[in-house]
Amino acid sequence: MGYPLVIVLCVGLLQQTAQAVRMDKLADNKTCGDAECSYVLSMATVLDDFSAPDCRFISLRKGQTVYVYSKLTPEEGGGVFWSGSVYSTRYVDQMGIIGYFPATMVRETQKFMEDTVKIPTTDTDFYCD
């Protein structure tokens, strides 16, 4: 008789911890290599350390390589943010995590996609787990 109660409690806890938090949109549009933003647009080198202010962003360390997947189109007066993933043999735990960072923190070193598409952002672009 105790098992059904344990299962119900576990399912309830999973539902509570799996809820995402909607954060403010950083932009209404983004530029990507394809409609799913799955292709790498470019590669960039981090110019200075950056600490992520919330879970939408990734922290960067000077000298790291970043693969850029999308570039947000800034609102008037807003900052320019790009989305990407860090690559570094020293910080393997960060690899594969995609997040936003200020475009001013990196220097593009290689462009992979010349043909890009501009698509609207959605609320899911700015959710935090």
Legacy VTK file of the C-alpha trace (Angstrom):
# vtk DataFile Version 3.0
C-alpha trace
ASCII
DATASET POLYDATA
POINTS 129 float
0.000 0.000 0.000
2.919 2.332 0.523
4.157 2.017 -3.086
1.311 3.960 -4.802
1.803 6.851 -2.364
5.554 6.921 -3.031
4.952 6.922 -6.795
2.441 9.790 -6.520
4.886 11.813 -4.396
7.760 11.197 -6.808
5.680 12.219 -9.830
4.609 15.379 -8.002
8.211 16.277 -7.173
9.321 15.682 -10.767
6.582 17.949 -12.086
7.592 20.727 -9.687
11.294 20.534 -10.512
10.745 20.191 -14.276
8.864 23.491 -14.577
10.623 26.144 -16.593
10.581 29.827 -15.730
9.662 32.292 -18.467
12.164 35.147 -18.654
11.955 38.472 -20.472
12.582 38.348 -24.215
15.937 39.741 -25.271
14.763 40.367 -28.862
11.829 39.714 -31.188
13.915 38.304 -34.059
17.073 36.285 -34.592
19.372 35.404 -37.470
20.187 31.721 -37.956
21.695 29.400 -40.543
18.420 27.481 -40.863
14.852 27.587 -39.514
15.792 25.465 -36.464
19.008 27.386 -35.672
20.836 24.065 -35.654
23.727 25.049 -37.942
26.762 26.867 -36.605
26.928 30.375 -38.086
30.451 31.157 -36.991
33.248 30.554 -34.550
34.445 33.279 -32.167
37.118 33.839 -29.546
36.192 35.254 -26.139
37.867 38.620 -25.507
37.190 38.924 -21.770
35.560 36.998 -18.915
31.749 37.197 -18.704
29.624 35.895 -15.808
26.133 34.775 -16.744
23.547 36.969 -14.949
20.820 34.277 -15.200
20.157 30.862 -16.714
19.502 32.219 -20.236
23.195 33.088 -20.522
26.469 31.157 -20.494
29.609 32.235 -18.670
32.672 32.835 -20.796
36.385 32.863 -20.043
38.920 34.872 -21.996
40.481 32.829 -24.800
37.693 30.227 -25.066
36.224 29.329 -28.443
32.471 29.789 -28.907
30.328 28.260 -31.646
27.642 30.810 -32.583
24.202 29.382 -33.466
22.095 32.538 -33.639
22.354 36.302 -33.453
19.511 38.191 -31.836
18.285 41.289 -33.631
18.446 43.966 -30.951
15.524 46.154 -29.991
16.097 49.869 -30.236
18.476 50.793 -27.452
18.913 47.134 -26.436
22.068 45.088 -26.263
23.301 42.767 -28.983
23.274 39.149 -27.838
24.320 35.999 -29.612
23.560 32.391 -28.752
26.273 29.794 -28.712
28.152 26.987 -27.057
31.618 27.044 -25.525
34.343 24.705 -26.674
37.419 24.286 -24.526
39.462 21.283 -23.479
40.002 22.939 -20.076
36.273 23.437 -19.396
34.725 20.247 -20.712
31.802 20.572 -18.262
30.568 23.642 -20.197
30.669 22.051 -23.644
27.292 21.540 -25.286
25.486 24.074 -23.112
23.897 26.703 -25.335
23.170 30.151 -23.990
23.295 33.856 -24.716
26.231 36.213 -24.300
26.961 39.821 -25.317
28.324 39.986 -28.864
30.847 42.555 -27.651
32.549 39.850 -25.539
33.734 37.891 -28.599
35.555 38.366 -31.910
34.344 36.282 -34.845
37.256 34.319 -36.237
35.552 32.198 -38.885
32.161 32.395 -40.635
30.566 29.141 -41.762
27.208 30.351 -43.089
26.838 33.163 -45.597
23.169 32.435 -46.325
21.124 33.123 -43.213
17.452 33.366 -42.313
15.785 35.903 -40.044
13.088 34.329 -37.903
10.975 35.524 -34.977
11.989 34.463 -31.490
9.496 32.584 -29.366
8.885 32.430 -25.624
10.761 29.116 -25.527
13.942 30.922 -26.621
14.012 32.606 -23.222
12.968 29.925 -20.733
15.107 28.988 -17.782
15.085 25.504 -16.300
LINES 1 130
129 0 1 2 3 4 5 6 7 8 9 10 11 12 13 14 15 16 17 18 19 20 21 22 23 24 25 26 27 28 29 30 31 32 33 34 35 36 37 38 39 40 41 42 43 44 45 46 47 48 49 50 51 52 53 54 55 56 57 58 59 60 61 62 63 64 65 66 67 68 69 70 71 72 73 74 75 76 77 78 79 80 81 82 83 84 85 86 87 88 89 90 91 92 93 94 95 96 97 98 99 100 101 102 103 104 105 106 107 108 109 110 111 112 113 114 115 116 117 118 119 120 121 122 123 124 125 126 127 128
